[in-house]
Amino acid sequence: METAAILGGGTPCVFSSSLLHLPASSNRTACSLWCAPNKLILSTSTSQLSAFRSQSHLFSNYPTTTPPPPPRSKTSARNSTQTGIFLPHLVASMEQVEETYIMVKPDGLQRGLVGEIISRFEKKGFKLTGLKLFQCPTELAEEHYKDLKSKPFFPKLIEYITSGPVVCMAWEGVGVVASARKLIGSTDPLKAEPGTIRGDLAVQTGRNVVHGSDSPENGKREIALWFKEGELCEWTPAQAPWLRE
């Protein structure tokens, strides 16, 4: 038996059946193994090998009258290969780095949960760019929660946020807004999943220990609202190459 194989578009290499040590009783079959971009094609001139049934799914059978596909030129093979390439690191580099505003509310501060909450974001791999302890004035609280001004609980919310110091944080990273919301958990702590900040550390909506921006746009707006110029730091974490491709 003779077999022709092409690897990488080169010249066919012919192997005799003596090299394959086939028994003399084996049906003689001519096979061609072609290497096309992203696939191998084996053509046989008969429908039976001694080791496999004629309809074996391990081989692609071609009629004896149909010649094997011709080897492709190096240029066409290269172009075809390039169009099918998926490079995760190129996709990762195109992902948008976002900013989010995270605030430990007065109850979180009074309960000594600041370190616990910060560690959740640090362990996730996000970058802290701003951090301060701050007593929130009424005007700033009203501006921050202006979208809720028509709600009946708005006065109590403002009283709650201004009742003691808060810890203001700015965090940065790819997908940080959505990921932070998952880390924080549902607004109602009783509905928040175990493992989230609110699911683990809070029991009531009016005392849910932490705030997080709900969109990239609000993240930028809230950071600008709570931090003055010069209060944010630009730096590169040493672990950055181990977090992203």
FISEKOL-606633 format. One line per 3 residues: number of its first residue (from 1); their letters; for each residue x, y, z of C-alpha. Coordinates in nm, 2 decimals. Example, Ala and Ser with C-alpha at 12.3 -4.5 7.8 and 13.67 -1.06 7.14 Angstrom:
2
1	as	1.23/-0.45/0.78 | 1.37/-0.11/0.71
This chain:
245
1	met	0.00/0.00/0.00 | 0.12/0.35/-0.07 | 0.03/0.66/0.13
4	aai	0.09/1.02/0.04 | 0.10/1.28/0.31 | 0.14/1.66/0.29
7	lgg	0.22/1.86/0.60 | 0.21/2.23/0.59 | 0.15/2.25/0.22
10	gtp	0.48/2.07/0.13 | 0.55/1.80/-0.13 | 0.37/1.47/-0.07
13	cvf	0.57/1.20/0.11 | 0.51/0.85/0.00 | 0.53/0.56/0.23
16	sss	0.51/0.19/0.12 | 0.29/-0.06/0.28 | 0.60/-0.25/0.39
19	llh	0.68/0.03/0.63 | 0.33/0.00/0.78 | 0.37/-0.38/0.84
22	lpa	0.03/-0.47/0.70 | -0.05/-0.84/0.66 | -0.04/-0.98/0.31
25	ssn	-0.41/-1.06/0.33 | -0.50/-0.69/0.39 | -0.69/-0.52/0.12
28	rta	-0.46/-0.29/-0.07 | -0.57/0.07/-0.03 | -0.41/0.40/-0.15
31	csl	-0.44/0.68/0.10 | -0.35/1.04/0.09 | -0.33/1.26/0.40
34	wca	-0.35/1.63/0.32 | -0.30/1.91/0.57 | -0.53/2.20/0.49
37	pnk	-0.56/2.50/0.73 | -0.72/2.38/1.05 | -0.80/2.02/0.93
40	lil	-0.65/1.70/0.81 | -0.81/1.51/0.52 | -0.74/1.14/0.46
43	sts	-0.85/1.01/0.12 | -0.87/0.64/0.04 | -0.91/0.47/-0.30
46	tsq	-1.11/0.17/-0.16 | -1.38/0.15/0.09 | -1.22/-0.11/0.33
49	lsa	-0.91/-0.15/0.55 | -0.85/-0.47/0.74 | -0.86/-0.29/1.07
52	frs	-1.18/-0.08/1.01 | -1.52/-0.12/0.87 | -1.59/0.03/0.53
55	qsh	-1.81/0.30/0.69 | -1.56/0.39/0.97 | -1.61/0.75/1.09
58	lfs	-1.23/0.77/1.13 | -1.17/0.83/0.76 | -1.32/1.06/0.50
61	nyp	-1.37/0.84/0.19 | -1.33/0.98/-0.16 | -1.43/0.80/-0.49
64	ttt	-1.13/0.66/-0.68 | -1.22/0.89/-0.97 | -1.19/1.20/-0.75
67	ppp	-0.84/1.33/-0.71 | -0.73/1.46/-0.37 | -0.74/1.84/-0.32
70	ppr	-0.43/2.01/-0.46 | -0.18/2.16/-0.21 | -0.25/2.53/-0.14
73	skt	0.01/2.79/-0.20 | 0.19/2.94/0.10 | 0.02/3.28/0.04
76	sar	-0.33/3.14/0.03 | -0.27/2.92/0.33 | -0.13/3.21/0.53
79	nst	-0.43/3.43/0.45 | -0.68/3.16/0.53 | -0.51/3.09/0.87
82	qtg	-0.51/3.45/0.96 | -0.88/3.50/0.91 | -0.96/3.21/1.15
85	ifl	-0.73/3.31/1.43 | -0.89/3.40/1.77 | -0.65/3.58/2.00
88	phl	-0.79/3.63/2.35 | -0.52/3.87/2.45 | -0.61/4.11/2.17
91	vas	-0.98/4.10/2.28 | -0.87/4.16/2.64 | -0.66/4.46/2.54
94	meq	-0.97/4.61/2.37 | -1.19/4.58/2.68 | -1.28/4.91/2.84
97	vee	-1.13/5.00/3.18 | -1.41/5.15/3.40 | -1.43/5.35/3.72
100	tyi	-1.67/5.30/4.00 | -1.75/5.48/4.33 | -1.78/5.26/4.63
103	mvk	-1.88/5.41/4.97 | -1.89/5.24/5.31 | -2.20/5.39/5.47
106	pdg	-2.21/5.51/5.83 | -2.34/5.18/5.97 | -2.05/4.99/5.79
109	lqr	-1.80/5.23/5.95 | -1.96/5.21/6.30 | -1.96/4.83/6.28
112	glv	-1.59/4.81/6.19 | -1.65/4.66/5.85 | -1.42/4.90/5.64
115	gei	-1.13/4.66/5.62 | -1.36/4.36/5.53 | -1.52/4.56/5.25
118	isr	-1.20/4.69/5.11 | -1.04/4.34/5.11 | -1.33/4.21/4.89
121	fek	-1.23/4.44/4.61 | -0.86/4.40/4.66 | -0.89/4.02/4.64
124	kgf	-1.09/4.05/4.32 | -0.80/4.24/4.17 | -0.94/4.59/4.11
127	klt	-0.72/4.89/4.16 | -0.79/5.14/4.43 | -0.73/5.50/4.31
130	glk	-0.89/5.70/4.58 | -0.97/5.66/4.95 | -1.07/5.89/5.23
133	lfq	-1.28/5.93/5.55 | -1.54/6.20/5.50 | -1.83/6.36/5.68
136	cpt	-2.09/6.41/5.42 | -2.28/6.74/5.42 | -2.66/6.74/5.35
139	ela	-2.62/6.92/5.01 | -2.38/6.66/4.88 | -2.60/6.37/5.00
142	eeh	-2.90/6.53/4.82 | -2.70/6.57/4.50 | -2.57/6.22/4.51
145	ykd	-2.92/6.07/4.56 | -3.11/6.32/4.34 | -3.27/6.05/4.13
148	lks	-3.45/5.93/4.44 | -3.58/6.27/4.55 | -3.94/6.18/4.47
151	kpf	-3.93/5.87/4.68 | -4.10/5.88/5.02 | -3.79/5.74/5.19
154	fpk	-3.57/6.02/5.06 | -3.56/6.23/5.38 | -3.46/5.93/5.59
157	lie	-3.20/5.83/5.34 | -3.03/6.17/5.36 | -3.05/6.16/5.74
160	yit	-2.89/5.82/5.74 | -2.60/5.91/5.50 | -2.52/6.22/5.70
163	sgp	-2.55/6.06/6.04 | -2.17/5.98/6.06 | -1.85/5.96/5.86
166	vvc	-1.84/5.75/5.54 | -1.54/5.60/5.36 | -1.52/5.71/5.00
169	maw	-1.34/5.49/4.75 | -1.27/5.50/4.38 | -1.19/5.17/4.21
172	egv	-1.07/5.10/3.86 | -1.07/4.79/3.63 | -1.22/4.61/3.34
175	gvv	-1.59/4.55/3.40 | -1.55/4.69/3.75 | -1.90/4.84/3.77
178	asa	-2.09/4.52/3.70 | -1.85/4.31/3.90 | -1.87/4.55/4.20
181	rkl	-2.25/4.53/4.20 | -2.22/4.15/4.21 | -1.97/4.17/4.50
184	igs	-2.20/4.41/4.69 | -2.53/4.21/4.63 | -2.89/4.30/4.62
187	tdp	-3.02/4.63/4.78 | -3.22/4.42/5.02 | -2.97/4.22/5.22
190	lka	-3.23/3.95/5.29 | -3.24/3.88/4.92 | -2.87/3.91/4.86
193	epg	-2.68/3.59/4.79 | -2.45/3.45/5.05 | -2.09/3.54/4.97
196	tir	-2.18/3.90/4.88 | -2.11/4.19/5.11 | -2.47/4.26/5.19
199	gdl	-2.56/3.89/5.20 | -2.29/3.83/5.46 | -2.29/4.15/5.66
202	avq	-2.63/4.32/5.66 | -2.99/4.24/5.73 | -3.20/4.55/5.64
205	tgr	-3.23/4.77/5.33 | -3.20/5.09/5.55 | -2.87/4.96/5.69
208	nvv	-2.70/4.79/5.39 | -2.35/4.91/5.48 | -2.22/4.99/5.13
211	hgs	-2.30/5.18/4.81 | -2.18/5.11/4.45 | -2.23/5.29/4.12
214	dsp	-2.49/5.13/3.90 | -2.33/5.23/3.56 | -2.00/5.34/3.42
217	eng	-2.15/5.69/3.36 | -2.26/5.72/3.72 | -1.92/5.59/3.83
220	kre	-1.75/5.89/3.67 | -2.01/6.13/3.79 | -2.00/6.01/4.15
223	ial	-1.62/6.00/4.17 | -1.61/6.36/4.05 | -1.88/6.45/4.31
226	wfk	-1.70/6.30/4.61 | -1.33/6.35/4.52 | -1.16/6.68/4.45
229	ege	-0.89/6.74/4.20 | -0.56/6.58/4.31 | -0.72/6.33/4.55
232	lce	-0.70/6.04/4.30 | -0.38/5.85/4.24 | -0.26/5.71/3.92
235	wtp	-0.03/5.40/3.97 | 0.04/5.06/3.84 | 0.00/4.75/4.07
238	aqa	0.29/4.51/4.06 | 0.04/4.22/4.01 | -0.12/4.37/3.70
241	pwl	0.05/4.13/3.45 | -0.09/3.84/3.65 | -0.45/3.97/3.64
244	re	-0.48/4.05/3.27 | -0.33/3.91/2.96
